[in-house]
């Protein structure tokens, strides 16, 4: 497990296309424990709300296209989360300030419960796992 977490962090810090998005606060080795858990608080990018406390989420790679609210009404309504790295939470009650959407195609989208920005991730109703995109949050 430690090797997997280390590999994910290395992939985040050294993207294959050699482009680093300055606006994305990506996890570093110091942000992930040996077993892949978050070391820092995970917070909303827009407001000071805490999404997850340290030690709750595990860094994973997962293919999923989050809807982009900026693309509403346009033909392609998905945002390719090019990093495909997420903080995975196995208990939906572990979140501090997260709202859940109505069910859409077997998933519920996650938003900040305070400022309602989102989606920041999704909850899979089949697996009962929740995923928060590393591109949609910040750390404290």
Secondary structure, 3 states (H helix, E strand, C coil): CHHHHHHHHHHHHCCCCCCCCCCCCCCCHHHECCCCEECCCEEECCCCCEEECCCCCEEEECCCCEECHHHCCCCCCEECCCCCEEEEECCHHHCCCEEECCCECCEEEEEECCCCCEEEEEEECCCCCEEEECCCEEEC
